[in-house]
Amino acid sequence: MKYVGLRTKFLLIISVILLSVFGSITVYLVKNSTESLRSNLLREAKAFSSLATTPIGDTFVIYKDSGTYNIQEKVRQFAELDPTIINISVVDQTGKVLFTRDGKNSPHISADQASTFDPIYQTNESGALSQVIYPYFDASHVHSYTLVYTVSSTQIDQQVAHQALTVTMLSLFALLLTAGFTYVFIDHFILSPIHKVSEQAAAISAGNLEQQITIQGQDEIGALGTSLNSMANSLKANITKLQELDKMKSEFMMITSHNLRTPLTIINGYIENTAMLTTVAEFKVALERIAASSKRLGTFAEDVLTISRFELGDTDIKQEDSDITTLLKEIAGTFATSAKLQDLKFSYESDAKERPVRISSAHIRSAIWNLLDNAAKFTPKGGKVDMSVHDDGQNVLIKVSDTGIGIKASELPKLFTKFHRGTSTLTYDYEGTGIGLYASKIIVARHGGTITAESEEGKGSTFTVSLPLATKQPPEAEIAKSA
């Protein structure tokens, strides 16, 4: 559904209300004014016929035998006084027309109407006056003739229509004027304050908790602004507490990793020396397993340390120009031995092309190793882990794929979050803390790259790391922002 703003809703409400009110008023005024106009026209016709009958009748009596010129002039003089009278005729008591100004509108009346002693006012189907039959009495009070005044309904209808149009236009003007004043009033006292609160609330929701809503007035809008200010202050206090707790947690993890790394370094040194001195095959296998477990703990410590440093804002890692192809070849050689111990097939696909990148080799090695270790962890014995490298001219693309158990589609969005262990793998016996992929993500992001995953449950997974080639490396500020 299309978004409809509050201002539009107010305009619609105001328009409907004002149209209803002014529509009703206009109908009432038009009805009353037209009825009043018709009544006035009727009174004017009656007055006109009463005023004109005697002079016109006298003129007709005097000049009826000598010609109609004088009669025509007298009729014309009176006809000009009332434009609704379109014809004036003189009839005898039998209804015979003796004189008519307009032959096209010659009246047809009966003998009874012609011999009446009282005026007759005839109306048409719409109720408008159409004809006035008025008796003429000469100086001796003898009723010899009757004058018939034909009233134009067209003229009356035009006047009524003009009156209705005038009333309608005045009502429309009043409607627009009232709507304008109403909108200005509502906009100033209601809509503008609400819009101001909305903009400032949007700034708060965007993270600017220092924003304060300033609304003058003690009404509901002012109370809303006060409530939002209180909410922002509460959020600010809660976020500050959470940041302090998160900082304490990161500091704790950092201290823990330091305390783990030191003894592990000593253990690894003794194990390596013992492995070189022994000749018993079983003891060597045991030492290799101890070494693998120790290296796993070392990897964990390094991941925790990396995460802690980045989350505490210590992102100043030393980056140097390196050949990623050479680095990956070294990683593949080391991992091949580990894969063999786990009864996994491993292949590394690459060419001899140099691919210069600006990286911290130790961190990138850790990120790639985490992906390989993750692939081996979730691939059953006899399965396969593959790694390949190529570039598209702008970025180097490193792929790590396996034929393992795969990942549910619902788990993919949460795959690179801290301490996440996919629910699809809970039925398998595997080790891990859920920080390896998260560490890989923040390391790659710190280098201006991206890491993505594709998987199909039961068929394996493929992780792709994209790092910019040295010639395409983004500015340091953009790298820090991407992290």
C-alpha positions as CSV (number, residue, x, y, z in Angstrom):
1,M,0.0,0.0,0.0
2,K,1.4,3.4,-1.0
3,Y,2.5,5.6,2.0
4,V,0.0,8.4,2.8
5,G,1.5,11.2,4.9
6,L,-0.2,12.9,7.8
7,R,-0.4,16.2,5.9
8,T,-2.2,14.5,3.1
9,K,-4.6,12.8,5.5
10,F,-5.4,16.2,7.1
11,L,-6.0,17.8,3.7
12,L,-8.4,15.0,2.8
13,I,-10.3,15.2,6.1
14,I,-10.5,19.0,5.9
15,S,-11.6,18.8,2.2
16,V,-14.4,16.3,3.0
17,I,-15.7,18.2,6.0
18,L,-15.6,21.6,4.3
19,L,-17.1,20.2,1.1
20,S,-19.9,18.6,3.1
21,V,-20.6,21.8,5.1
22,F,-20.3,24.3,2.2
23,G,-22.1,21.9,-0.2
24,S,-25.1,21.8,2.1
25,I,-25.0,25.5,2.7
26,T,-24.7,26.2,-1.1
27,V,-27.7,23.9,-1.9
28,Y,-29.8,25.6,0.8
29,L,-28.8,29.1,-0.4
30,V,-29.3,28.3,-4.1
31,K,-32.7,26.8,-3.4
32,N,-33.8,29.7,-1.3
33,S,-32.4,32.3,-3.6
34,T,-34.0,30.8,-6.7
35,E,-37.3,30.4,-5.0
36,S,-37.1,34.0,-3.8
37,L,-36.1,35.2,-7.4
38,R,-39.1,33.3,-8.9
39,S,-41.4,34.9,-6.3
40,N,-40.0,38.4,-7.1
41,L,-40.4,37.8,-10.8
42,L,-44.0,36.8,-10.2
43,R,-44.6,39.9,-8.1
44,E,-42.9,42.1,-10.8
45,A,-45.1,40.5,-13.5
46,K,-48.2,41.2,-11.5
47,A,-47.2,44.7,-10.8
48,F,-46.3,45.3,-14.4
49,S,-49.6,43.9,-15.7
50,S,-51.5,46.1,-13.2
51,L,-49.5,49.2,-14.2
52,A,-49.5,48.6,-18.0
53,T,-53.1,47.4,-18.6
54,T,-54.9,50.7,-18.4
55,P,-52.5,52.9,-20.5
56,I,-52.1,50.2,-23.2
57,G,-55.9,49.5,-23.2
58,D,-56.7,53.3,-23.4
59,T,-54.3,53.7,-26.3
60,F,-55.8,50.6,-28.0
61,V,-59.3,52.1,-27.7
62,I,-58.3,55.4,-29.1
63,Y,-56.2,54.2,-32.1
64,K,-57.7,50.8,-32.9
65,D,-59.5,52.1,-35.9
66,S,-56.8,54.5,-37.2
67,G,-53.8,52.2,-37.2
68,T,-51.5,50.3,-34.9
69,Y,-48.4,52.5,-34.8
70,N,-49.3,54.4,-31.7
71,I,-50.4,51.2,-30.1
72,Q,-47.1,49.5,-31.0
73,E,-45.1,52.4,-29.5
74,K,-47.0,52.4,-26.3
75,V,-46.6,48.6,-26.0
76,R,-42.9,48.9,-26.8
77,Q,-42.4,51.5,-24.1
78,F,-43.9,49.2,-21.4
79,A,-42.3,46.0,-22.7
80,E,-38.8,47.6,-22.3
81,L,-39.6,48.0,-18.6
82,D,-39.6,44.2,-18.0
83,P,-37.4,41.9,-20.2
84,T,-39.3,38.8,-19.1
85,I,-42.5,40.0,-21.0
86,I,-41.9,38.9,-24.6
87,N,-45.4,39.7,-26.0
88,I,-48.4,41.8,-25.2
89,S,-51.8,41.1,-26.8
90,V,-55.3,42.5,-26.7
91,V,-58.3,40.1,-27.0
92,D,-62.0,40.6,-26.9
93,Q,-64.4,38.8,-24.6
94,T,-64.6,35.9,-27.0
95,G,-60.9,35.3,-26.9
96,K,-60.2,36.7,-30.4
97,V,-56.9,38.4,-30.7
98,L,-57.4,42.0,-31.8
99,F,-53.7,43.1,-31.5
100,T,-50.5,41.3,-30.7
101,R,-47.0,42.6,-30.7
102,D,-45.4,39.3,-31.7
103,G,-47.4,37.1,-34.0
104,K,-45.2,34.1,-33.3
105,N,-46.2,34.2,-29.6
106,S,-49.9,35.0,-30.2
107,P,-51.9,33.8,-27.1
108,H,-54.7,31.2,-27.2
109,I,-57.3,31.8,-24.5
110,S,-60.8,30.7,-24.0
111,A,-63.9,33.0,-23.9
112,D,-64.2,32.4,-20.1
113,Q,-60.6,33.5,-19.6
114,A,-61.1,36.5,-21.8
115,S,-64.3,37.6,-20.0
116,T,-62.8,37.3,-16.5
117,F,-63.1,40.2,-14.1
118,D,-60.1,39.0,-12.1
119,P,-56.5,38.6,-13.3
120,I,-55.4,35.1,-14.2
121,Y,-51.8,33.9,-13.7
122,Q,-50.9,30.8,-15.6
123,T,-47.8,28.7,-14.9
124,N,-45.9,26.1,-17.0
125,E,-45.0,22.5,-16.1
126,S,-42.0,23.6,-14.0
127,G,-44.2,26.0,-12.0
128,A,-42.8,29.2,-13.6
129,L,-45.2,32.0,-14.6
130,S,-46.0,31.8,-18.3
131,Q,-48.9,34.1,-19.0
132,V,-50.9,36.8,-17.3
133,I,-54.5,37.5,-18.4
134,Y,-55.5,40.9,-17.1
135,P,-59.0,42.5,-17.7
136,Y,-59.2,46.1,-19.1
137,F,-61.9,48.5,-17.9
138,D,-62.4,51.7,-19.9
139,A,-63.3,55.1,-18.4
140,S,-66.9,54.0,-18.0
141,H,-65.8,50.9,-16.2
142,V,-66.9,48.7,-19.1
143,H,-65.0,45.5,-19.5
144,S,-64.6,45.3,-23.3
145,Y,-61.1,43.9,-23.7
146,T,-58.5,41.8,-21.9
147,L,-54.8,42.1,-22.2
148,V,-52.6,39.0,-22.3
149,Y,-48.9,39.2,-21.2
150,T,-46.7,36.4,-22.4
151,V,-43.9,35.7,-20.0
152,S,-40.6,34.2,-21.2
153,S,-39.6,31.1,-19.2
154,T,-36.2,31.3,-20.9
155,Q,-35.6,34.7,-19.5
156,I,-36.7,33.6,-16.0
157,D,-34.6,30.5,-16.2
158,Q,-31.5,32.5,-17.2
159,Q,-32.0,34.8,-14.3
160,V,-32.5,31.9,-11.9
161,A,-29.4,30.2,-13.3
162,H,-27.4,33.3,-13.0
163,Q,-28.5,33.7,-9.4
164,A,-27.6,30.1,-8.7
165,L,-24.2,30.5,-10.3
166,T,-23.5,33.6,-8.3
167,V,-24.4,31.9,-5.1
168,T,-22.3,28.9,-6.0
169,M,-19.2,30.9,-6.9
170,L,-19.5,32.9,-3.7
171,S,-19.8,29.7,-1.7
172,L,-16.8,28.2,-3.6
173,F,-14.7,31.3,-2.8
174,A,-15.7,31.1,0.8
175,L,-14.9,27.4,0.8
176,L,-11.3,28.0,-0.6
177,L,-10.7,30.9,1.8
178,T,-11.9,28.8,4.8
179,A,-9.9,25.8,3.7
180,G,-6.8,28.0,3.3
181,F,-7.1,29.5,6.8
182,T,-7.9,26.1,8.3
183,Y,-4.8,24.5,6.7
184,V,-2.5,27.3,7.8
185,F,-3.9,27.0,11.3
186,I,-3.5,23.2,11.5
187,D,-0.1,23.3,9.8
188,H,1.2,25.9,12.2
189,F,-0.1,24.4,15.4
190,I,-0.3,20.6,14.6
191,L,1.5,19.4,11.5
192,S,4.7,21.4,11.7
193,P,5.4,20.5,15.3
194,I,4.7,16.8,14.5
195,H,7.0,17.0,11.5
196,K,9.7,18.6,13.7
197,V,9.3,15.8,16.3
198,S,9.4,13.2,13.5
199,E,12.7,14.6,12.0
200,Q,14.4,14.8,15.4
201,A,13.1,11.3,16.3
202,A,14.6,10.0,13.0
203,A,17.9,11.5,14.0
204,I,17.7,9.7,17.3
205,S,16.8,6.4,15.6
206,A,19.8,6.9,13.3
207,G,22.1,6.8,16.4
208,N,22.4,10.5,17.2
209,L,21.4,10.1,20.9
210,E,22.7,13.6,21.6
211,Q,19.7,15.0,19.7
212,Q,17.1,16.6,21.9
213,I,13.5,17.3,20.8
214,T,12.6,20.9,21.4
215,I,8.8,21.6,21.2
216,Q,7.2,24.6,22.7
217,G,3.8,24.1,24.4
218,Q,2.2,22.0,27.0
219,D,-0.1,20.0,24.8
220,E,0.1,16.3,23.7
221,I,2.8,17.1,21.1
222,G,5.0,18.6,23.7
223,A,4.4,15.6,26.0
224,L,5.4,13.3,23.1
225,G,8.6,15.3,22.6
226,T,9.4,15.0,26.3
227,S,8.8,11.2,26.2
228,L,11.1,10.8,23.2
229,N,13.8,12.8,25.0
230,S,13.5,10.5,28.0
231,M,13.6,7.4,25.8
232,A,16.8,8.7,24.0
233,N,18.4,9.4,27.4
234,S,17.5,5.9,28.6
235,L,18.9,4.4,25.3
236,K,22.1,6.4,25.7
237,A,22.6,5.2,29.2
238,N,21.8,1.6,28.3
239,I,24.1,1.7,25.3
240,T,26.9,3.2,27.4
241,K,26.5,0.3,29.9
242,L,26.5,-2.3,27.1
243,Q,29.7,-0.7,25.5
244,E,31.4,-0.9,28.9
245,L,30.4,-4.5,29.3
246,D,31.5,-5.4,25.8
247,K,34.8,-3.6,26.5
248,M,35.3,-5.6,29.7
249,K,34.5,-8.8,27.9
250,S,37.0,-8.1,25.1
251,E,39.6,-7.2,27.7
252,F,39.0,-10.4,29.5
253,M,39.3,-12.4,26.2
254,M,42.5,-10.6,25.4
255,I,44.0,-11.4,28.8
256,T,42.9,-15.0,28.5
257,S,44.4,-15.4,25.1
258,H,47.7,-13.9,26.3
259,N,47.8,-16.4,29.2
260,L,47.0,-19.3,26.9
261,R,49.5,-18.4,24.2
262,T,52.6,-18.2,26.4
263,P,52.5,-21.8,27.8
264,L,51.4,-23.1,24.4
265,T,54.5,-21.7,22.9
266,I,56.7,-23.5,25.5
267,I,54.7,-26.8,25.0
268,N,55.2,-26.6,21.2
269,G,58.9,-26.1,21.6
270,Y,59.3,-29.1,23.8
271,I,57.1,-31.3,21.6
272,E,59.1,-30.3,18.5
273,N,62.4,-31.2,20.2
274,T,61.1,-34.5,21.5
275,A,59.7,-35.4,18.1
276,M,63.2,-35.1,16.6
277,L,64.8,-37.3,19.3
278,T,62.3,-40.2,19.4
279,T,62.4,-43.2,17.1
280,V,59.4,-45.1,18.3
281,A,56.6,-44.9,15.7
282,E,53.7,-45.0,18.2
283,F,55.3,-42.3,20.3
284,K,55.7,-40.2,17.2
285,V,52.0,-40.5,16.4
286,A,51.1,-39.5,19.9
287,L,53.4,-36.5,19.7
288,E,51.9,-35.6,16.3
289,R,48.4,-35.7,17.9
290,I,49.6,-33.6,20.8
291,A,51.1,-31.1,18.5
292,A,47.9,-30.9,16.4
293,S,45.9,-30.2,19.6
294,S,48.4,-27.7,20.8
295,K,48.3,-25.9,17.4
296,R,44.5,-25.9,17.6
297,L,44.7,-24.1,21.0
298,G,47.3,-21.8,19.5
299,T,44.9,-21.0,16.6
300,F,42.1,-20.3,19.1
301,A,44.4,-18.0,21.1
302,E,45.4,-16.1,18.0
303,D,41.8,-15.8,16.9
304,V,40.7,-14.5,20.3
305,L,43.6,-12.1,20.4
306,T,42.8,-10.8,16.9
307,I,39.2,-10.3,17.6
308,S,39.9,-8.6,20.9
309,R,42.4,-6.2,19.4
310,F,40.0,-5.2,16.5
311,E,37.0,-4.8,18.9
312,L,39.0,-2.6,21.2
313,G,39.9,-0.4,18.2
314,D,43.5,-1.6,17.9
315,T,43.4,-2.1,14.1
316,D,46.9,-0.8,13.3
317,I,48.3,-4.0,11.8
318,K,51.4,-3.9,9.8
319,Q,50.8,-4.5,6.1
320,E,53.4,-5.2,3.5
321,D,53.5,-6.0,-0.2
322,S,53.4,-9.8,-0.6
323,D,52.7,-12.4,-3.2
324,I,49.5,-14.1,-2.2
325,T,50.3,-17.1,-4.5
326,T,53.5,-17.9,-2.6
327,L,51.7,-17.5,0.7
328,L,48.9,-19.8,-0.3
329,K,51.4,-22.4,-1.5
330,E,53.0,-22.4,1.9
331,I,49.6,-22.8,3.7
332,A,48.6,-25.6,1.3
333,G,51.9,-27.5,2.0
334,T,51.3,-27.3,5.8
335,F,47.6,-28.2,5.5
336,A,48.3,-31.2,3.3
337,T,50.0,-33.0,6.2
338,S,47.1,-32.2,8.6
339,A,44.6,-33.4,6.0
340,K,46.5,-36.7,5.6
341,L,46.4,-37.3,9.4
342,Q,42.6,-36.8,9.2
343,D,42.3,-39.2,6.3
344,L,41.1,-36.5,3.9
345,K,42.1,-35.8,0.3
346,F,43.4,-32.3,-0.3
347,S,44.2,-30.6,-3.6
348,Y,45.5,-27.1,-4.3
349,E,45.0,-25.5,-7.7
350,S,47.2,-22.5,-8.7
351,D,49.5,-21.3,-11.4
352,A,52.9,-19.6,-11.0
353,K,51.5,-16.1,-11.6
354,E,52.5,-13.6,-9.0
355,R,49.6,-11.8,-7.4
356,P,50.8,-8.8,-5.4
357,V,48.7,-7.8,-2.4
358,R,49.3,-5.5,0.5
359,I,48.5,-7.6,3.6
360,S,49.6,-8.7,7.0
361,S,50.8,-12.2,6.0
362,A,50.3,-13.6,9.5
363,H,46.7,-12.4,9.7
364,I,45.8,-13.6,6.2
365,R,47.5,-17.0,6.9
366,S,45.3,-17.3,10.0
367,A,42.1,-16.4,8.1
368,I,42.8,-18.9,5.3
369,W,43.8,-21.6,7.8
370,N,40.5,-21.1,9.7
371,L,38.6,-21.8,6.5
372,L,40.7,-24.9,5.8
373,D,40.4,-26.1,9.3
374,N,36.6,-25.5,9.2
375,A,36.3,-27.5,6.0
376,A,38.3,-30.4,7.4
377,K,36.3,-30.4,10.7
378,F,33.0,-30.9,8.9
379,T,34.1,-33.3,6.2
380,P,33.9,-37.0,7.1
381,K,36.9,-39.3,6.6
382,G,37.6,-40.1,3.0
383,G,36.1,-36.7,1.9
384,K,37.9,-34.0,0.0
385,V,39.0,-30.4,0.6
386,D,40.1,-28.2,-2.2
387,M,41.7,-24.8,-2.4
388,S,42.3,-22.7,-5.5
389,V,43.4,-19.2,-6.4
390,H,42.9,-17.0,-9.4
391,D,42.2,-13.3,-10.1
392,D,39.9,-11.1,-12.2
393,G,42.4,-8.3,-12.8
394,Q,41.2,-6.3,-9.8
395,N,40.9,-8.8,-7.0
396,V,42.4,-12.1,-6.1
397,L,39.9,-14.8,-5.4
398,I,40.7,-17.7,-3.0
399,K,38.2,-20.6,-2.9
400,V,38.1,-23.3,-0.2
401,S,35.5,-26.0,-0.8
402,D,34.7,-29.4,0.8
403,T,32.5,-32.4,0.3
404,G,31.3,-32.3,3.9
405,I,27.9,-32.1,5.6
406,G,27.0,-28.7,4.3
407,I,25.0,-25.9,6.0
408,K,21.3,-25.3,6.2
409,A,20.1,-22.3,4.2
410,S,18.6,-20.8,7.4
411,E,22.1,-20.8,9.0
412,L,24.0,-19.1,6.3
413,P,23.1,-15.5,7.3
414,K,24.5,-16.2,10.8
415,L,27.5,-18.1,9.7
416,F,30.1,-15.3,10.2
417,T,28.7,-14.1,13.6
418,K,30.7,-14.5,16.8
419,F,30.3,-17.9,18.6
420,H,27.9,-19.2,16.1
421,R,27.8,-23.0,15.5
422,G,25.4,-24.1,12.9
423,T,22.5,-26.2,14.1
424,S,22.8,-28.5,11.1
425,T,26.1,-29.8,12.6
426,L,25.0,-30.5,16.1
427,T,24.6,-34.3,15.4
428,Y,28.3,-34.5,14.5
429,D,31.2,-34.8,16.9
430,Y,33.4,-31.8,16.2
431,E,35.4,-29.3,18.1
432,G,35.3,-25.5,17.8
433,T,34.3,-22.4,19.6
434,G,32.5,-20.6,16.8
435,I,35.0,-17.7,16.4
436,G,37.1,-19.0,13.6
437,L,34.9,-17.8,10.7
438,Y,34.2,-14.6,12.6
439,A,37.9,-13.9,13.0
440,S,38.4,-14.7,9.3
441,K,35.7,-12.2,8.4
442,I,37.1,-9.3,10.3
443,I,40.7,-10.0,9.2
444,V,39.6,-10.1,5.5
445,A,37.4,-7.0,6.0
446,R,40.3,-5.2,7.6
447,H,42.3,-5.8,4.4
448,G,39.5,-4.3,2.3
449,G,38.2,-7.7,1.1
450,T,35.1,-9.8,1.5
451,I,34.3,-13.4,2.4
452,T,31.2,-15.3,1.3
453,A,29.8,-18.8,1.7
454,E,27.8,-21.1,-0.5
455,S,26.5,-24.4,0.7
456,E,24.0,-27.2,0.1
457,E,23.2,-29.5,3.0
458,G,24.7,-32.9,2.5
459,K,26.8,-31.9,-0.4
460,G,29.5,-29.6,1.0
461,S,30.4,-25.9,1.2
462,T,32.5,-23.3,-0.7
463,F,34.0,-20.2,0.9
464,T,35.3,-17.5,-1.3
465,V,37.8,-14.8,-0.1
466,S,38.2,-11.7,-2.3
467,L,41.2,-9.4,-1.7
468,P,42.1,-6.4,-3.8
469,L,45.3,-6.6,-5.8
470,A,48.0,-4.2,-4.7
471,T,47.4,-1.9,-7.7
472,K,43.7,-1.7,-6.8
473,Q,44.1,-1.4,-3.1
474,P,41.6,1.1,-1.6
475,P,42.8,4.0,0.6
476,E,43.6,3.2,4.2
477,A,40.6,5.2,5.4
478,E,38.2,3.0,3.3
479,I,39.8,-0.2,4.6
480,A,39.4,0.9,8.2
481,K,35.8,1.8,7.4
482,S,35.0,-1.6,5.9
483,A,36.3,-3.3,9.0
